[in-house]
Amino acid sequence: MTGDREQIGVIGVGWVGLVTAACFADLGHPVVARDILPEKVEALSRGETTIHEPGLEDLLARNAERLTFTTEMARVLEAARLLFVCVDTPPTPSGDADLSRVRSVVEELGAGGEHVLVMKSTVPAGTGQTIRRELPGVPYVSCPEFLKEGSAVEDFLHPDRVVIGADPGDESAGDAVAGLYEPLGGEIVRTDVASAEMIKLASNAFLATKISFVNEIANVCEEVGADVAEVARGMGLDQRIGPAFLRPGIGYGGSCFPKDLKALKQLAGNTGYHFQLLTAVIEVNELQKRRVVKKLQHRLGSLAGKRVALLGLAFKPDTDDMREASSLVLAARLQGEGAEVAAYDPVAADAARGLLEDVEFCDSAMDALEGADAAVLVTEWPEFAELDWAEAAGRMARPLLVDGRNFLDSNLLRSVGFEYEGIGRAVETSIQAGPAS
C-alpha cells in the first residue's frame, strides 16, 4: 500500500505522539490525534505547539488541514483503522513500567472491529501477547519509536531502521504499517512482537551502557592524568566500537533511558534474573551527577553561602524536557550543602520552575553568573559557546567553571581568567564543542 493515503489515529499527543502525528500528516496522511487533556487539545487545535522540538512548529502549521485534535476516542475510532498508541509508560515505585494508560486504551477499544492496534509506547516484552488475549480479533503490531529529543522530526523522516513486530495471523496488519514507512527509506525490520518490544529496551540499555562506561573511564582519567577526549577519540576509531555515545559528562537523563533501563532491569528481575551489568550502569549514572558537587567542594571548600550558577536545566539541548535532568539532582545537592543556586536555560525555565524550589531563575546567562562563586555548565546550549566569557569572568565573584559536558574551549576560558575543570580532561587540553552524552 505504498503511496496510499491512509487515515491514521494517534492516541496520546505527548512528545512521541505529536511528532508521529505531524510527520504522518507531512507524508500526506489525514491524522486524527486524541489526548485526554482538553487544554492541550485546544492549544493544538489553535496551532500552538505544546513542546519544544526543532522543526515541529513548522510541520504542524504546514499540515494543519490534515491534522485533527480531539479528546473523544469515538472520533478516532470512527475515522481511522490504524491506531498508533503513544501514551506514557512511566516507572512505578517498583521500577516496573506503569501500563495504566495503555490499559485504558485497551478498555476503550474493546474486542473485534476493523481497527489495528499499533503500539509505539515503550512496553515490557510480553505486553503485546497479553493485549492480544484481551482483544481477540484485533490485530496487534509493535512499532517502537527510536526518536531522539532535539532531532525527533529528522529521526522520524529519515530513520536508520523501523522495527515492526507482528505475530502469526497479524502479518497483513504488519504489512499495512510497513507500507506507511517504506517511503522513508530506512531498513524495515520485520519480527515477532516480543522481539520488537525487546529491541527497543535493549537498544536504549546498550546506549546508556556506553555513556556510563565512558564516564567511568573519564573518572579514571582524572586520577591518572589522561585526557578522556583523546581516549574516547582513539576508542571510537575502532569500527567495532564507534564514536557515538562516547562523550563523557554528568550522566544521561530524559524520558527514555532512565525509565527504560529501570523497566528492563525489573523485567529481568521478575523472571528471577539479576541483570548485574544494568544495575551498575544505573548506579554509575546516579553517582556521576554528584561528582560535580565534589569538584566544587575541592575548589571552594564548604559550599555554605556560596552562589553557584547552573547554565542549562533541560536534560539536553533543543528540548524543554526536564524529566530526569541532571540539573534536578545538582540543584538539590548544592542546596543540601548550603549553596544558593541561580539558573538559566533559554527554553526549559518554565518547565523547571515547578520542579526546583528556592532557585533563582535568571533571564540570561550573565544574570545567573553575576556575583557567582562558581558556575556549572549543565546543558550544552549553543549560546553558551558564544558567550562573552571575558565579561563573565569580570562579573563573577570567583571565575570558576565546571564544564559538565566538556563543551567549552578550556584554553579560551583559562586565557580570560577562569579556573576551568571538565570531566576527565587533562589540564591544558581543549576539546571541540559537540553533543554530550
N, C-alpha and C positions, 0 to 999 in steps of 0.2 A: 504494500500500500504506500510505497514511497511516493512522495509528491502529493498525496491526498491531503485534504484539509479536514482533519478530524476534530470535532468539538471535544474539548478537554475540560475535565473538572479538577480543580485543585482544592484540597481540603486542608486548611491551615495556611495563613499567609504571613508567617513569620519570615525569617531571613531566607530559608531554603524555599518555602512556598512562593514567596513573592518573586524571587529570581526565576524560579521554574515557570510561574505563570507568565511573567513578562517575556521570557525568552521563547516559550512556545508561541506566544502571540506574535513575536517578531518573525517567527518562521511561517506565519500565515494562518495559524490555527485559532479559531474562536475559543476563548477561555472563560469559564465561569469559576471564580475563586470564592471560597467561603471561609469566614472566620467567625468565632463566637463573640468577638469584641465589637460592639456597634460603633464605638468611636474610631476604631481602626478602619472598619469598612467605610464609614462616612468620609474619613480623610482620604482614603484611596480613591473613592468614587469622585472626589473633588480634584483628583490629580495630584494629591500631596503624598510624597514618599514618607514612609514610616521608619525607615532605616537608612543609614549612610552606607552606600555601596557605589563605587565608581561606575558610571555608565547606566545605572538603573533608572535614574530620573528621566534621562532622555528616552530610554527604552519604553517606559510607561507612557510618556507623552506621545511618542510616535505611534503607539499601538492602542491608544485609548479606545478606539472604536471596536477593537476586538476583545477588550477586557471588561468583564462584568464582575463586580464585587457584591457579595450578599452575606447575610447572616443565616439564610434559610437553606438547610440541607436539601429540602424538596426541590428548590430551583436547580441545584447542581444535579440531582438525580434525574430530573426531567430533561435537562439539556445535554448531558454528557454520558457517554458509555464508559470511557476510560477515566477512572478516578484516581488521581495521584494524592496519596496521603502524605502530608508534610507537617504533621503535628510534632510538638516537642516530646522527647522521651528523657526527661531529666533524671539524675540519680536519686534514689531513695536513701534514707539513712543507712540502709544495709549495704548500699553500693549497687544494688540491682537497678535496672532501668525501670523507670516509672511508666508503665504502659497504660495508665488510666485514660489518657486522651485517645490512644489507639483503640482501647476497648469501647470508648464512647462512639467512635466512628463505626465500629463493627456493629454495635447495637442499633445504631440509626439505619445502617444499610439493610440489615436483615438478609435472610436467605433467599435464593432464587433471583429472578430478574435477569436483565441483559447487561448488567454492569461488570466491569473488570476492575478489581481492586489492585492498584499498583502501589507498593509500599516503598516510599522514599525515606521515610523516617528510619533512623537507626534503631534496630531492634535486635535482641539477642537471637542467636541461632536457635531455631525451633519454634519461633513465634509464628512463622508462616504456616507451619504444619498445624498448629493449634487453631489458627483462624480458619483454615480450610475445613477443619472438622466442624467448626461452629457455623460456618456459612456454606453449607452444601449447595452446590450448583453455582456458586460464584467463583469464576476464575481468579486466581491469585498470582501476581507477578512481583518478585522482589527486584527493585531497581534502585540500589543505594546511591546516594549522592556523594560526589567527591569534589565539592566546591570549596575553595579557599576564600575566606572573608577578605575583602580588598581586591579580589580578582575573580569574583564569582561569575559575573557575566561572561568574561572571557573564557573561564573554565567550562561553562555550560556550552557555549557556542563552538568551542574548539577543544573537545575532550581528548585525552590520550586514550581513554577506554570508557566504554559503557557496559556495565555488568547487568545482565538480565537473567534472573533465576525463575524458571518455571518447571514445575514437576509434571510427570506424565498425565496427560489429559488436559493440560493448560497450555500446550505448545502454541496453539493458534493465538492465544492471548499474548504470549511472549513475542510472537511474530508481529502483532499489532504494535506493541511497544517498540520493538526494534525498528519498525518502519518509521516511527517518529524521529528516531535518532540517526538513521542512515544518512540523511543529507549532511550531517555534521562532520562526517569523515573519520571519526575515531574508531578504533577497533572495538567491535561488539563481542563481548564475552558471553556466550550462552552456557548456562549451567543450571544446576538444580537450586531450589530455594535456599536450603540450609547453607550450601556453599557460598551463594551470593551474600547471604547475611554475614558469614564469617569473613569473606573478602574485605568487607567494609571495616570490621573491627580489627582484623589482622593488619590491614594497611596502616591504620592510624596508630596501632600499637608499635609497629616497626618504625614509623617515622619518629614517634616520641622516644623510642629507644635510642635512635641516632642522636637526638637532641641531648638526652641525659648522658649518653656516652661522651659526647664531645665536651659537655660541661664538666664531667669528671676529669677528662684529660686536661681541660683548662685549669682546674684546681691543682692538679699535679704540676702543670707547667709553672704555676706561680711559686711552687715550693722549690723547683729545681732550676729556675731561671730560664726556661724555654719560652718560646713565643707560640701560643696556640694558633695564631693566624698562619704561621709558617707550617706548623704541624698539620693543621687541617687542610692546607693547600696541598701539601705533599701526599696526604692520605687520599684526598679527593681525585687526584690524577690517576689513581688506580681504578680502572674501569669496573672492577668488582665492587668498589665502594661508592664512587661518585661523589661530587661535591655538595649535593643537595642536603640540607638539614645538618650541615657540619659547621654551623656558625654558633659559637658559644654565646651565652647571655645569662639572663636571670630566670630562665625557665619558660616553659610553654604555658599557654592558658587558652581561653576562648571557649566556644560552645561545644567543641568536638573532642579534642584529645583528653581532657580530664575526665569527662563523663564516660567516654567510650572505653578508656583504659580501666576505669572502675567497674564498668559493666562486664568487660571481658574477664577481668580478674574474678568477679563474683560468679560469672557464668561457669568458669572453671571450678571455682570453689564449690558451687552447688552440685557438681558431679563428683566431688571428692578429690579433685586435683589441685594441688597448691602451685600456682603459677609464680615461681620464685623470681624469675627474671623481671616480670612485670611489676611485682612488688617493689623490687629495687629501683626500677625506672621511676615509679611514682614517688618513692622516698627521696631519691636524688633531686627530683624536680622541686619538691617542697623545701628541701634544705637549701637549694640554690638561691631561692628568693631571700633567705635570711642572711646569706653571706655578705650581702651589701651592707647590712647593719654592722656586721663585724668590721668591714673595711672602714666604715666611718668612725667607729669606736677606736680603731687602731690609730687613726689620724687625729681625732679630736678628743679622745678620752671620753669622759661622760658626755652623753647627748642631752642631759637635762638642761632645758632652757635654750638649746641651740635651735636655730631656724634652718630647716632643710627644705629645699625646693625640689619637687618632683616634676620633671619635664616629660610630659606624656602620661596618660592614665589608661587609655584603651590597651587591650592586650596585644594589639599590633596596629601598625598604621593603616590608613584608608578604611577604618571602621570606627563606629562608636560603641562597639561591643565591650562591655565591662565584665562579662562572665569569666570568672577565674583569672582576672587580670592580676599581674604581679603587683601592681600599684596598691591593690587592696591589702595584701599582706604587708607590703613595705610601710604603708601609712600606719597600719595598726601597730606594727613592731616599733616604728620610730616613736609613735605616741606612747607606747608602753615604756620606752626608755626616757620619756620626759621631753622629747623634742617637740617643737612647734612645726607643723607641716604646712607648707604652701604648695599649690599645684597649678599647673596649666596644661590644658590639652585643647587643640584647635577645634575638635569635633565632639569629644566624649564628655565634656564638662557637665552638661545637663544630665546625662545618664549617671554620672558619678556622684552627683550631689545627694541622691537618695541612698547612696551606699557608704559614703565616707563622712563621718561625723567629726566636727571640730577641725576641719581642714579649711584653710583659706584658699578659696578658688579665685584665681587671678585672670585678668583679661589678656595678658600677654606673658611671654617667657621672661621678659625684662622685669615685669612687675613681680613675678614669682622669685626672681633672683635678687631683687632689691633687699640688701641687708642680710642675705643668707650666709650662714656659716659653711654650707656645703650644698651641692646640687647632685641629683641622681638623674641621669638620662634613662627613662624607663621605656619609652616608646620612640622608635626611630622615625618620627615625622620628618619629612624633607626640610621643613622650615628651620629645624634646629641646626642643620648643616650650614644654613645661610645666615645664621645669627651673627651679629657683631660681637664676637667673643671678647675682644679688647674692651669694649664698653661694658660688657657683662662683668668682666673681672673688676672693673672700677666700681661697679655698683654693689658687689658682694662684700660682706664683712671679711670673709676669707675665701679667696677664689680656689675652692676645692671641688673637683667634679669626679664622680664615679660614673663611668660610661658603661651602663648595664647592657648595652647592645654592641659594644665595640664599633660604634657608628661614626664617631668623630675623628678628625685628624689630630692625633695626640701631639705631634710636633708643633702644629699650629697653636694648640691651646697652651702648651708649655711656653711657646715663644711670646705669648701675651700675658704670661704671669700665672697661669693656672698650675695647681697641683693636680695632676691627672692620673687616674687609675682606671684601667679597664678590667676585663675578665680574661685572665690567663695570658696577659700580654707582657712582653719584655718592656723594660722601662723606656727606651728611646726609640721604639719602633712604632710607626704609624700603620694604619690599615685603611684600605679603601672602603668608603661607605657602601653598605649593601644590606640586603634584607637579613634580619636576625631570626634566630630560632623562635 
